[in-house]
């Protein structure tokens, strides 16, 4: 019997997900992205890339809160339904799980978002110029605006 062999999917070593989750530089993939737990380094210690472009803002916190809230509510229902724990103990257990899962998820998600900003060349939004309210002179616009002028 011939077993179907699927090729292994190999991640690109420079992808923002791979380097970000590991907390590595988005350009070289070797240097450290963080100085401490969540503090971004000023530049890469290997290739010298300046990390001043990085501004993940509240993105990591939003994703972590979304993920951990679903986990917490699910855990709360399971513990309450099957173990019949006292309320104070239930809140203590779920609180500890939320705290530790939040800390564990913040670093890789922040790294992923910072590296995605570099990879996709994200920047501040800029308007191209004032938008004209004049019709474009195509057949459809001429017909539509001709009816309004009458």
Phi, psi and omega per residue, in radians:
X1 nan 2.206 -3.103
X2 -1.497 2.158 -3.131
X3 -1.532 2.297 3.107
X4 -1.217 2.098 -3.134
X5 -1.823 2.096 3.109
X6 -1.693 2.427 3.108
X7 -1.206 2.506 3.103
X8 -1.264 2.394 3.097
X9 -1.441 2.135 -3.134
X10 -1.853 2.205 3.137
X11 -1.270 2.488 3.034
X12 -1.172 2.179 -3.089
X13 -1.134 -0.235 3.121
X14 -1.831 0.094 -3.121
X15 -1.165 2.596 -3.121
X16 -1.098 -0.563 3.132
X17 -1.192 -0.790 -3.085
X18 -1.171 -0.850 -3.112
X19 -1.303 -0.602 -3.112
X20 -1.197 -0.765 -3.140
X21 -1.122 -0.563 3.105
X22 -1.431 -0.164 3.141
X23 1.288 0.662 -3.100
X24 -1.954 2.877 -3.131
X25 -1.084 2.400 -3.126
X26 -1.253 -0.375 -3.105
X27 -1.536 -0.920 -3.067
X28 -1.706 -0.383 -3.133
X29 1.331 0.119 -3.079
X30 -1.994 -0.801 -3.070
X31 -1.207 2.744 -3.125
X32 -1.375 2.438 3.135
X33 -1.542 -0.523 -3.057
X34 -2.021 2.535 3.022
X35 -1.495 -0.844 3.131
X36 -2.072 -2.422 -3.131
X37 -1.226 -0.884 -3.108
X38 -2.262 0.079 -3.106
X39 -1.469 2.138 3.107
X40 -1.248 2.454 3.050
X41 -1.228 2.648 3.115
X42 -1.180 -0.577 3.105
X43 -2.725 2.883 3.136
X44 -1.242 2.354 3.135
X45 -1.393 -0.132 3.114
X46 -1.789 -0.931 -3.054
X47 -1.858 -0.160 3.086
X48 1.432 0.220 3.129
X49 -1.093 2.236 3.115
X50 -1.365 2.177 -3.103
X51 -1.585 0.308 -3.131
X52 -1.211 -0.280 3.091
X53 -1.216 -0.375 -2.974
X54 -1.371 2.199 3.055
X55 -2.563 1.387 -3.124
X56 -1.293 -0.236 3.104
X57 0.906 -2.212 -3.095
X58 -1.694 0.148 -3.120
X59 -0.993 -0.890 3.139
X60 -1.053 -0.720 -3.136
X61 -1.113 -0.691 3.124
X62 -1.079 -0.850 -3.126
X63 -1.117 -0.728 -3.134
X64 -1.145 -0.752 3.108
X65 -1.097 -0.692 3.130
X66 -1.118 -0.783 -3.115
X67 -1.194 -0.870 -3.063
X68 -1.216 -0.502 3.125
X69 -1.175 -0.710 3.082
X70 -1.138 -0.713 3.095
X71 -1.109 -0.738 -3.100
X72 -1.141 -0.778 -3.137
X73 -1.142 -0.735 3.095
X74 -1.090 -0.783 3.114
X75 -1.119 -0.694 3.129
X76 -1.054 -0.803 3.128
X77 -1.146 -0.720 -3.126
X78 -1.143 -0.820 -3.130
X79 -1.117 -0.729 -3.125
X80 -1.182 -0.673 -3.078
X81 -1.295 -0.691 -3.000
X82 -1.783 -0.509 -3.061
X83 -1.842 -0.261 3.125
X84 0.851 0.923 -3.133
X85 -1.368 2.699 3.010
X86 -1.110 2.671 -3.055
X87 -1.057 -0.714 -3.115
X88 -1.128 -0.681 3.128
X89 -1.254 -0.645 3.093
X90 -1.062 -0.831 3.116
X91 -1.148 -0.627 3.111
X92 -1.135 -0.818 -3.133
X93 -1.115 -0.838 -3.124
X94 -1.160 -0.665 3.100
X95 -1.077 -0.736 3.113
X96 -1.160 -0.718 3.113
X97 -1.108 -0.752 3.123
X98 -1.124 -0.767 -3.140
X99 -1.054 -0.899 -3.087
X100 -1.229 -0.644 3.108
X101 -1.220 -0.584 3.085
X102 -1.131 -0.807 3.130
X103 -1.114 -0.714 -3.116
X104 -1.184 -0.551 -3.100
X105 -1.542 -0.415 -3.057
X106 -1.080 -0.770 -3.080
X107 -1.130 -0.908 -3.134
X108 -1.158 -0.610 3.140
X109 -1.239 -0.684 3.088
X110 -1.133 -0.724 3.086
X111 -1.077 -0.725 3.120
X112 -1.108 -0.768 -3.125
X113 -1.181 -0.708 3.107
X114 -1.121 -0.787 -3.136
X115 -1.202 -0.534 3.052
X116 -1.174 -0.631 3.081
X117 -1.070 -0.712 3.126
X118 -1.244 -0.802 -3.044
X119 -1.104 -0.755 -3.104
X120 -1.656 0.144 3.107
X121 0.927 0.811 -3.140
X122 -1.221 2.469 3.106
X123 -2.570 -3.116 3.124
X124 -1.214 2.461 -3.135
X125 -1.158 2.432 -3.126
X126 -2.289 2.370 3.073
X127 -1.374 2.473 -3.131
X128 -1.288 -0.419 -3.117
X129 2.661 3.111 -3.141
X130 -1.161 2.490 -3.136
X131 -1.587 2.258 -3.123
X132 -1.452 2.470 3.092
X133 -1.713 0.087 3.126
X134 -1.297 2.577 3.083
X135 -1.155 2.718 -3.038
X136 -1.488 0.019 3.112
X137 1.255 0.295 3.015
X138 -1.378 2.955 -3.086
X139 -1.020 -0.765 -3.107
X140 -1.136 -0.759 3.131
X141 -1.168 -0.713 3.121
X142 -1.045 -0.757 -3.141
X143 -1.143 -0.771 -3.101
X144 -1.136 -0.794 -3.109
X145 -1.334 -0.416 3.075
X146 -1.158 -0.630 3.109
X147 -1.157 -0.624 -3.098
X148 -1.252 -0.589 -3.082
X149 -1.260 -0.400 -3.105
X150 -1.235 nan nan
